[in-house]
């Protein structure tokens, strides 16, 4: 079984509820076994024109799915939870977003699937909860640990854990 790290985020409606529901739906899939989940973090929007902050978490899981199958499952859950995708590359508010950050140490560059996630090393909202789960995980392309990538951030967005800023 593959070890995967999935990013869950919501900035529309019941943000905590959507992240919890997504985690629950992933955990009830017979081909996915959740190993552990990070705490929930409230984070400012990254590269988006919105004022609504996100609730984010990272899930470490084992799966029998191939990367493409896992992507299909994630997109099905997003749709089930009301995610609407519009044409274009603009980021929009969403009930839930599920990204595959890492799939083992695999490197995949296909039209609709890039693993490791192409922005994981730039996003504190991914790196902070990843440090909670596995700070020593090495990015298979950049050859840096999660902690090293976090230290490299030039101006990390604000990341809060239950109302307290998280600084590393």
N, C-alpha and C positions, 0 to 999 in steps of 0.2 A: 504494500500500500504506500502511496505517496504521502509525504508530509507537505501540507499547504498552509499558507498564511493568507487569510482573507481580511480585507478591510471593509467594515460596515459603517455607513454614515447616513445621517438624516438631518435635514434642516427645514422640514415642512410638516406641519401637523404635530402629532404626538411623537416627537423625535425619539425619546427613550423607548416608547412603545414599539415603534417601527424597528429599531435596532434589536430589541428583545424578540420581536416576532420573527425577524429574519434569522436570528441565531437559533430560535426554536425550530423553524422550518428546516434549516440546514441540519440540525441535530436529529431530526426525525427521519431524515433520508437514510435508507438502509445501506447506502454506499458511502456515507460520510459519518465519521466518528469524531466528535469534538473532543480534543485533548484538554484544552483550556481556553479561557477567554480573558482578555485584559479588562481592566476597569473601564468604565465609560468616561470619556473626556468631552468637555465642551470646548469647541475650537472655533476661531474666527474663520470666515470663508477664505479659501486660497484661490487666487486668480479668478475670482468671480465678482460680478457686479450685483451683489446682494448684501443686505444688512443682517440677514438671519443667520445666526451662528449654528454650527453643526453639533450633533452628538456623534462621536466616533468611538469605535472599539475595534480590536483585532482578535480574530479567532485563529487558533492553531488547530488544525484538524488532520485526520488521516482519511484518505479517500481511495476508492477503487476506480474512480472516474479518470478518464484521460483529461488532459487540459481542456480540450474542446468540449467534452461532455460536461465538465465542471462549469465552464462558462455558460453553457445552455441552462444548467440548473440554476445558476445565480441569476441569469436574466429572467427565467421563469418566475422565480421568487420575487424579484423586483416588480415584475408585471402584476403578480398576485397581490402585492402590497400597494398597488396604485401608482407605480412609477410610470411616468409618461416621458417618452423620448421624442424630441423634435429634431427635425433635420438641421444640420449645421454642427459646428464644433463648439458653440457657446455653452458654457456650463450654466445650468438652470437649477433652481430650487427643486428638491426631490424628496419624496417620502422615504426612499431608501436607495442606497447605492452600494453595490457589493463588487469589490475589485479583487482580483487574484493578484496578490503582491508577489508571492513566490510559490513555485511548484517544485518541490525538492530543490535541486540546484540547477534545474533545467533552464535553458535559454531558448525562447521561442519568439520568432519575429514573423508573424503572419499578418494578413490584412486586417483581421478583426481581433487579433490576440497577440499581445506582447507581454512576455514574462521573462525576467522580472518586470513589474509594472514600470513604465518608462519614467514616472515622476516620483517613485518611492523615496529616492535619495534627497529630494527637494522639499519634502513635506513633513513638518514636525508632527502633524496629526497622524501620520503613519509611523514615524520613527519613535515617538515617545511611547505609545502603547506597545510597539514591537520591542523596545528596550525592556519593558516590564516582563515580556514573555521570553525573549532570547536576544539579549544585548550582544552576544558573541556570534550571532548568525552572520555569515560572510556572504555579501552580495556576489553572485557568481560572475558578474561582468566587471564590476568596479574593484573587486577584491578588497573591500573594506567591510568592517563589521558595522552593525546597526549603530553602535555607540560612536564609532568614528565618523559615520555619515552625519549623525546628529551634531557632532562637534564641528563639522564642516559647514553647517548651515550659516549663511551670511546674516540673515535676519529672519529667524523663525517666527511664524505666526504665534499668537497667544494660544496656549493650551492650558485648560483648567481641569482639575480633578475635584469634583464636588465643591466648586467655589474657591478653590485654592490654586494659584498658579503653580505649575510644575516646572522647576528649573533643574537641569542636570549639569 
